[in-house]
């Protein structure tokens, strides 16, 4: 079985760092490619994030309370 030659990627031949101006030009170019969410989508996504945080905090609270009750029962601690 023959080995295929490795695909070469484009590398800066001079090994120079791009200037600050070139960097921000590249950032601006990439930001133009972004598809920004609409106001409605943003509100929907925000609601999902908030509800997920609330759900996970409640789940962690329940597990923490149950663990504490179990620990108090095992160690015979009363408060």
C-alpha positions as CSV (number, residue, x, y, z in Angstrom):
1,X,0.0,0.0,0.0
2,X,1.5,3.3,-1.1
3,X,1.5,6.3,1.2
4,X,-0.1,9.4,-0.2
5,X,1.8,12.6,0.1
6,X,0.7,14.9,2.9
7,X,-1.4,17.8,2.0
8,X,0.5,21.0,2.5
9,X,-1.2,24.0,3.9
10,X,-0.4,27.5,3.0
11,X,2.2,28.8,5.4
12,X,3.7,32.2,5.7
13,X,7.0,31.7,4.0
14,X,8.7,34.6,5.9
15,X,7.4,33.4,9.3
16,X,6.5,37.0,10.1
17,X,3.7,37.9,12.3
18,X,1.0,39.9,10.6
19,X,0.9,43.6,11.5
20,X,-1.9,44.9,13.8
21,X,-3.5,46.5,10.8
22,X,-3.6,43.2,8.9
23,X,-4.9,41.4,11.9
24,X,-7.9,43.8,12.3
25,X,-8.5,43.7,8.6
26,X,-8.8,39.9,8.9
27,X,-11.1,40.2,11.9
28,X,-13.3,42.6,9.9
29,X,-13.4,40.3,7.0
30,X,-14.4,37.3,9.2
31,X,-17.1,39.4,11.0
32,X,-18.7,40.2,7.6
33,X,-19.2,36.4,7.2
34,X,-21.2,36.1,10.4
35,X,-24.9,35.6,10.2
36,X,-26.2,37.6,13.2
37,X,-29.4,36.5,14.9
38,X,-32.6,38.5,14.6
39,X,-34.0,40.2,17.6
40,X,-36.7,37.5,17.9
41,X,-34.1,34.7,17.7
42,X,-31.9,36.5,20.3
43,X,-34.8,36.7,22.7
44,X,-35.6,33.1,22.2
45,X,-32.0,31.9,22.7
46,X,-31.7,34.1,25.8
47,X,-34.9,32.6,27.2
48,X,-33.6,29.1,26.6
49,X,-30.3,29.9,28.4
50,X,-32.1,31.4,31.4
51,X,-34.5,28.5,31.7
52,X,-31.6,26.0,31.4
53,X,-29.7,27.8,34.2
54,X,-32.8,27.8,36.4
55,X,-33.5,24.1,35.7
56,X,-29.9,23.1,36.5
57,X,-29.7,25.2,39.6
58,X,-32.9,23.5,40.9
59,X,-31.5,20.1,40.1
60,X,-28.3,20.8,41.9
61,X,-30.2,22.3,44.9
62,X,-32.3,19.1,45.1
63,X,-29.2,16.8,45.0
64,X,-27.3,18.9,47.5
65,X,-30.3,18.9,49.9
66,X,-30.7,15.2,49.5
67,X,-27.0,14.6,50.0
68,X,-27.0,16.8,53.1
69,X,-30.0,15.0,54.6
70,X,-28.3,11.6,53.9
71,X,-25.0,12.8,55.5
72,X,-26.8,14.1,58.6
73,X,-28.6,10.7,58.9
74,X,-25.4,8.7,58.6
75,X,-23.4,10.9,61.0
76,X,-26.3,11.4,63.5
77,X,-26.1,15.2,63.2
78,X,-29.0,17.2,64.3
79,X,-29.3,21.0,63.9
